[in-house]
Amino acid sequence: MVETEVYRVRNGEPSIKPKKKSTERYQRRLKTLCEQVANGEKSVSQFLNVVG
């Protein structure tokens, strides 16, 4: 695991950080809403009202 982190640092790749649960929930909700708009289940104005 340490070797992987050293490799990333040497190659300029970002470290992997744990995601917050609230961020994961928000991302899932946005994905669901986008799919609903794409499928015609919600209008864009409804999407914007939900998102804020």
C-alpha positions in Angstrom: 0.0 0.0 0.0 2.8 2.4 0.8 4.5 1.5 -2.5 1.3 2.4 -4.3 1.2 5.8 -2.6 4.9 6.4 -3.4 4.2 5.5 -7.1 1.3 8.0 -7.2 3.4 10.8 -5.7 6.3 10.2 -8.1 3.9 10.2 -11.1 2.0 13.3 -9.9 -1.3 11.4 -9.4 -3.6 12.5 -6.6 -4.0 10.4 -3.5 -7.2 8.5 -3.0 -9.2 10.2 -0.3 -12.2 8.5 1.3 -15.5 10.0 0.3 -18.0 11.4 2.8 -21.3 9.6 3.0 -23.1 12.9 2.4 -21.2 13.4 -0.9 -22.0 9.8 -2.0 -25.7 10.3 -1.3 -25.7 13.7 -3.1 -24.0 12.2 -6.2 -26.4 9.2 -6.3 -29.4 11.6 -6.0 -28.0 13.8 -8.8 -27.5 10.8 -11.0 -31.0 9.6 -10.4 -32.5 13.0 -11.2 -30.4 13.2 -14.4 -31.7 9.8 -15.4 -35.3 10.9 -14.7 -34.9 14.0 -16.8 -33.3 11.9 -19.7 -36.2 9.4 -19.5 -38.8 12.1 -19.5 -40.0 11.3 -16.0 -39.2 14.9 -14.8 -38.9 18.2 -16.6 -35.9 20.4 -16.4 -37.8 22.9 -14.3 -38.7 20.1 -11.8 -35.1 19.1 -11.8 -34.0 22.6 -11.0 -36.6 23.0 -8.2 -35.3 19.8 -6.6 -31.6 20.7 -6.9 -32.2 24.2 -5.6 
